[in-house]
Amino acid sequence: MTHCMLCLEHQKEHFEARIPEPHFRDVGSPFHFSFNSLLRPSPSRCFTHLIIIKSKMPQIVCHAGLGADFYWSYCPSLVAAILFSILFGLTTLLHTAQAIHYRKRFALILIMGGTWEAAGYIVRILSIYQQLNSTLYTIQTLLILLAPLWINAYIYMLLGRMIHFFLVSDSVFKINARSITRMFVLFDITAFLIQATGGTMAGPDSSAQTQKIGMDVYVGGVGVQLGFLVVFVSLAVRFQLNLKKQSQSQSQSQPQNRSFITTTTTTTSNVASARGYAAVASDGYGEAYSHHPATTDEEQAGGREIVLQADHKEGGHPYPYPHPDPRTAKGLLITLYVVMMLVIIRNTYRLAEYATGQNSVTITHEWFGYVFDAVPMVAASVVLNVFNPGKILQGPRSDFAEQDRARKQAKKERKVAKKEAKKGCRSG
């Protein structure tokens, strides 16, 4: 072979190398092929040997059908599983970079959802190659079914932060933003546990009766999730109306006439810290804003005045002035509504899929799952990439972390004050 190649090199003017049409040989698999006469020179003393190239890949054997002996009711698509594992992986990596860039810790919930989605389709690829492996089938099913609940939790947390950031009252329907977030995350955890229980009971290794009960439990969990979403939509609409009303009120009033603001002056920054209020320089209008009260020795010694701005009705929620531009909330609201609609479409599909029985067309045809589950979820993730809330929610009251730090500081100061009081009593 080496001799022939050297011969061709020295006598190439006598030869004409050409590549013929490939000759395919049936070897029992579409992934096996060979090329005959890959290099064929003109007649000469040197002749090339027959070069045969074989490419071997794992064979996919479809084990699909209806009944207890089959896990798959259709022959699953390898290409679709690979495509969506890549799409979810890319959008999740971008969310990770955005969370770091904008310093939004609550985006970890969204990253977790994308990770579960990507992992679900990666395990699905493995399950396609091993269609008789019940463990792989169960894992990929649970990951894909439960991953959207993380995205649900993220939009719940997002609305709470929007209320905290944009509304002076820091509340909707007299429920403060922090309570709204906690309440709906608790609802989401409840739906998660119900769906996880149902999905596990409906696993391929369970009896037919247990599978039926499991499917009913899962459907109930999806129904609970949809019910919470309807209530959540009403809160989002109410937030939009409150923000519009607040914006109109602010545009009509002058800076000197802020009837919705109560201004209280004190000489001790610890009061603001103890109540979780913001401390601002006393210039009459509260132009500067910070959640951190004066702590330097000079400020404490001089008894620097601070202004506590609180909503008159709610009595205890600081708000920066000038206020965040309400027009920026419009884009966030549209993003929120779009993501909620995509989640509702997905949940409605899953509700219909399992409510119609194991032999329904939505279960026996794979494309339903990709069109009404995978596509809406990857679209929701991409929408949150393009219109990332971290771009808007920046500065004071953009998160609850500042409020948490103020409360921890206040708690620490109260403990110190109690210790000093006890020491004073003993010495007296």
C-alpha positions in Angstrom: 0.0 0.0 0.0 2.8 2.4 0.9 4.7 1.4 -2.2 1.7 2.2 -4.4 1.2 5.6 -2.8 4.8 6.5 -3.4 4.5 5.3 -6.9 1.5 7.5 -7.5 3.4 10.5 -6.0 6.3 10.1 -8.4 4.3 9.3 -11.5 1.2 11.4 -10.9 1.5 12.9 -14.4 0.5 9.4 -15.8 -2.5 9.0 -13.6 -5.8 10.7 -13.1 -7.3 10.3 -9.7 -11.0 10.3 -9.5 -13.7 9.5 -7.0 -16.5 7.3 -8.4 -20.1 7.3 -7.3 -20.3 5.5 -3.9 -21.4 1.9 -3.9 -23.7 1.1 -0.9 -23.9 -2.5 0.4 -26.8 -3.7 2.5 -25.3 -4.9 5.8 -28.6 -5.0 7.7 -28.5 -1.5 9.1 -28.9 2.0 7.7 -25.9 3.0 9.7 -23.4 0.6 7.9 -22.0 1.5 4.5 -18.9 1.0 2.4 -17.3 2.8 -0.4 -15.7 0.8 -3.2 -12.8 2.1 -5.2 -12.4 5.4 -3.3 -9.3 6.1 -5.3 -8.9 4.6 -8.7 -5.9 5.6 -10.8 -5.5 5.1 -14.5 -3.8 1.8 -15.5 -0.3 1.6 -14.2 2.1 -0.7 -12.4 0.6 0.5 -9.2 -2.8 -0.4 -8.1 -4.6 0.8 -5.1 -6.1 -1.6 -2.6 -9.8 -1.7 -2.0 -10.6 0.8 0.8 -13.6 0.0 2.9 -14.9 2.4 5.4 -17.4 1.2 7.9 -19.2 3.4 10.4 -20.8 1.6 13.3 -23.4 3.2 15.6 -25.7 1.6 18.2 -28.8 0.2 16.7 -32.2 1.4 17.8 -34.7 -1.3 18.1 -38.3 0.0 18.5 -40.3 -1.7 21.2 -43.6 0.1 21.0 -47.1 -1.0 21.6 -50.1 -0.8 23.9 -50.2 -3.0 27.0 -48.2 -3.9 30.1 -45.4 -5.3 28.0 -44.5 -2.0 26.5 -43.2 1.3 28.0 -43.5 3.3 24.7 -46.8 3.5 22.8 -44.9 4.8 19.7 -41.4 4.7 18.3 -39.7 7.7 19.8 -37.7 10.2 17.7 -34.0 10.4 18.5 -33.5 13.6 16.5 -36.3 15.4 18.4 -34.8 14.4 21.7 -31.4 15.5 20.7 -32.7 18.8 19.4 -34.6 19.8 22.5 -31.8 18.7 24.9 -29.5 21.1 23.0 -32.1 23.9 23.0 -32.9 23.6 26.7 -29.2 23.3 27.5 -28.3 26.5 25.6 -31.1 28.6 27.0 -30.2 27.4 30.5 -26.6 28.3 30.1 -27.6 31.8 29.0 -29.9 32.1 32.0 -26.9 31.2 34.2 -24.8 33.9 32.6 -27.6 36.5 32.9 -28.2 35.6 36.6 -24.5 36.2 37.3 -24.4 39.4 35.3 -27.5 40.9 36.8 -26.9 39.4 40.3 -30.3 37.9 40.6 -30.3 34.9 43.0 -33.9 34.1 42.5 -33.1 33.2 38.8 -31.6 30.0 40.2 -35.2 28.6 40.2 -35.4 29.2 36.5 -32.0 27.7 35.9 -33.2 24.6 37.9 -36.2 24.2 35.6 -34.1 24.4 32.5 -31.6 21.9 33.9 -34.4 19.5 34.6 -35.8 19.9 31.0 -32.4 19.4 29.4 -31.6 16.4 31.7 -35.0 14.9 30.9 -34.4 14.9 27.2 -30.8 13.6 27.6 -32.2 10.7 29.6 -34.8 10.3 26.9 -32.0 9.8 24.4 -30.6 7.0 26.5 -34.1 5.5 27.0 -34.6 5.5 23.2 -31.5 3.3 22.8 -32.7 1.1 25.7 -36.5 1.0 25.3 -36.9 -2.0 27.7 -35.2 -0.2 30.6 -38.0 0.9 32.9 -35.7 3.1 35.1 -34.6 5.3 32.3 -38.1 5.6 31.0 -39.4 6.6 34.4 -36.7 9.2 35.1 -37.1 10.9 31.7 -40.9 11.0 32.2 -40.7 12.5 35.7 -38.1 15.1 34.7 -40.1 16.3 31.7 -43.4 16.3 33.6 -42.1 18.2 36.7 -39.6 20.7 35.2 -42.3 23.3 34.2 -43.2 23.7 37.9 -39.8 25.4 38.4 -40.7 27.9 35.7 -44.1 28.4 37.4 -42.3 29.2 40.7 -40.1 31.7 38.9 -43.0 33.7 37.5 -44.6 33.7 41.0 -41.4 35.2 42.5 -41.1 37.6 39.6 -44.5 39.2 40.2 -43.8 39.6 43.9 -40.6 41.5 43.1 -42.4 43.6 40.5 -45.0 44.6 43.1 -42.3 45.4 45.6 -40.3 47.4 43.0 -43.1 49.4 41.3 -45.9 49.9 43.8 -45.8 52.4 46.7 -48.2 50.3 48.6 -46.0 47.2 48.1 -49.2 45.1 48.0 -52.1 43.9 45.8 -55.5 43.1 47.3 -53.9 44.2 50.7 -51.5 41.3 50.5 -47.9 42.4 50.6 -45.4 41.4 47.9 -43.4 39.1 50.1 -46.5 37.2 51.3 -47.7 36.8 47.7 -44.4 35.3 46.7 -44.3 32.9 49.7 -48.0 31.9 49.2 -47.7 31.0 45.6 -44.4 29.2 46.0 -46.1 27.1 48.7 -49.0 26.5 46.2 -46.4 25.4 43.6 -44.7 23.0 46.0 -48.1 21.5 46.8 -48.8 20.9 43.1 -45.3 19.6 42.6 -45.7 17.0 45.4 -49.1 15.9 44.0 -47.8 15.5 40.4 -44.6 13.8 41.6 -46.7 11.3 43.6 -49.0 10.6 40.6 -46.2 10.3 38.1 -44.4 7.8 40.3 -47.5 5.7 40.8 -48.1 5.7 37.1 -44.6 4.2 36.4 -44.2 1.3 34.0 -43.5 -1.2 36.8 -46.7 -0.5 38.7 -49.9 -2.6 38.3 -52.6 -1.4 35.9 -54.8 -0.4 38.8 -52.0 1.6 40.4 -51.2 3.3 37.1 -54.8 4.3 36.7 -54.8 5.9 40.2 -51.4 7.5 39.6 -52.7 9.1 36.4 -55.8 10.4 38.2 -53.5 11.9 41.0 -51.3 13.5 38.4 -54.3 15.0 36.6 -55.5 16.4 39.9 -52.1 18.0 40.5 -52.1 19.6 37.1 -55.7 20.9 37.8 -54.5 22.4 41.1 -51.7 24.1 39.3 -54.0 25.5 36.7 -56.3 26.8 39.4 -53.4 28.6 41.1 -52.4 30.1 37.8 -55.9 31.5 37.3 -55.7 33.2 40.7 -52.2 34.4 39.9 -53.4 36.0 36.6 -56.0 37.9 38.6 -53.3 39.3 40.9 -51.2 40.3 37.8 -54.1 42.1 36.3 -54.8 43.9 39.6 -51.1 44.9 39.8 -51.4 46.4 36.4 -54.5 48.4 37.3 -52.9 49.6 40.6 -49.7 50.7 38.7 -51.8 52.6 36.2 -53.7 54.4 38.9 -50.5 55.2 40.8 -48.9 56.5 37.6 -51.8 58.8 36.9 -51.8 60.1 40.5 -48.1 60.8 40.4 -48.3 62.6 37.0 -51.1 64.9 38.3 -49.4 65.8 41.6 -46.5 68.1 42.1 -43.3 67.2 44.0 -44.4 69.5 46.8 -47.8 67.9 47.1 -47.3 64.2 47.7 -50.5 63.3 49.6 -49.8 59.6 49.4 -46.5 59.9 51.3 -46.2 60.4 55.0 -42.8 61.9 56.0 -41.5 61.3 59.5 -38.3 62.8 60.7 -36.0 61.3 63.4 -32.5 61.7 64.6 -31.7 58.0 65.1 -31.0 55.8 62.2 -31.7 52.7 64.3 -35.4 53.4 64.1 -35.4 53.0 60.4 -33.3 49.9 60.7 -35.5 48.4 63.4 -38.7 48.8 61.3 -37.1 47.7 58.1 -37.5 51.2 56.6 -35.2 53.0 54.3 -32.9 55.8 55.4 -32.6 58.8 53.1 -30.9 62.2 53.4 -33.3 64.8 54.7 -33.5 67.3 51.8 -37.2 67.6 52.0 -37.9 65.5 49.0 -36.0 62.3 49.7 -34.0 62.4 46.5 -31.3 60.0 47.8 -32.4 56.5 48.7 -30.8 53.6 50.5 -32.0 50.7 52.5 -29.0 51.0 54.7 -29.3 53.6 57.5 -26.4 55.8 58.6 -23.9 53.7 60.5 -20.7 55.8 60.5 -19.5 57.3 63.8 -19.7 60.8 62.4 -23.3 60.4 61.3 -24.4 58.8 64.6 -22.6 61.4 66.7 -24.1 64.2 64.7 -27.6 62.7 64.9 -28.0 63.1 61.1 -31.7 63.5 60.2 -33.3 60.8 58.1 -36.6 60.7 56.3 -38.9 57.7 56.5 -41.2 57.6 53.5 -44.1 55.2 53.9 -47.4 54.8 52.2 -50.1 56.5 54.2 -52.5 53.6 54.0 -50.2 50.7 54.4 -48.0 52.5 56.9 -44.6 51.0 56.7 -43.3 50.4 53.2 -40.5 52.7 52.0 -40.4 53.8 48.4 -37.7 55.6 46.5 -38.2 59.0 45.0 -38.0 59.6 42.0 -40.1 56.5 41.4 -39.2 53.8 38.9 -40.5 54.5 35.5 -43.9 52.7 35.2 -43.3 52.3 31.5 -40.6 49.8 32.2 -43.2 47.7 34.0 -45.2 47.3 30.7 -42.5 45.2 29.1 -42.1 43.0 32.2 -45.9 42.5 32.3 -46.1 41.5 28.7 -43.3 39.0 29.3 -45.1 37.7 32.4 -48.4 37.3 30.5 -46.7 35.5 27.6 -44.8 33.1 29.8 -48.0 32.4 31.9 -50.0 31.7 28.6 -47.3 29.3 27.5 -47.4 27.5 30.8 -51.2 27.3 30.7 -51.1 25.9 27.2 -48.7 23.2 28.4 -50.7 22.4 31.5 -54.0 22.2 29.5 -52.4 19.7 27.1 -51.1 17.5 30.0 -54.5 17.7 31.7 -56.2 16.5 28.4 -53.6 13.9 27.8 -53.9 12.0 31.0 -57.6 12.7 31.5 -58.5 10.9 28.2 -57.0 7.5 29.1 -53.9 5.5 28.1 -55.2 4.8 24.6 -55.9 8.4 23.7 -54.4 9.9 20.5 -52.4 12.4 22.6 -50.5 9.5 24.3 -50.1 7.2 21.3 -48.6 10.0 19.1 -45.3 11.6 20.1 -45.7 14.9 18.2 -48.3 16.1 20.7 -45.8 16.1 23.5 -43.3 18.1 21.5 -45.7 20.6 20.1 -47.7 21.3 23.3 -45.1 20.7 26.0 -41.5 21.0 24.7 -42.1 23.9 22.3 -44.0 26.1 24.8 -41.5 25.5 27.6 -38.4 26.2 25.4 -40.3 29.3 24.1 -41.0 30.5 27.6 -37.3 30.1 28.5 -36.2 32.0 25.4 -38.7 34.8 26.1 -37.2 35.2 29.5 -33.7 35.2 27.9 -34.6 38.0 25.5 -36.6 40.1 27.9 -34.7 39.2 31.1 -36.3 40.8 34.2 -32.8 41.4 35.6 -32.4 44.3 33.1 -35.3 46.2 34.7 -35.2 45.1 38.4 -32.1 47.0 39.4 -31.5 49.3 42.3 -33.5 49.9 45.6 -36.4 47.5 46.2 -35.5 45.4 43.2 -35.3 42.3 45.5 -36.1 41.3 49.0 -32.5 40.9 50.0 -32.2 44.5 51.2 -35.2 44.1 53.3 -33.9 40.8 54.7 -30.5 42.5 55.6 -32.3 45.4 57.3 -34.4 43.0 59.4 -31.3 40.9 60.4 -29.5 44.1 61.3 -32.5 45.3 63.4 -32.7 41.9 65.2 -29.0 42.1 66.0 -29.3 45.6 67.3 -32.3 44.6 69.5 -30.2 41.8 71.0 -27.4 44.2 71.7 -29.8 46.7 73.3 -31.3 44.0 75.6 -27.8 42.9 76.7 -26.8 46.5 77.5 -30.1 47.0 79.4 -29.4 43.9 81.5 -25.9 45.1 82.2 -27.3 48.5 83.3 -29.8 46.9 85.6 -27.1 44.7 87.3 -24.7 47.6 87.7 -27.5 49.8 89.1 
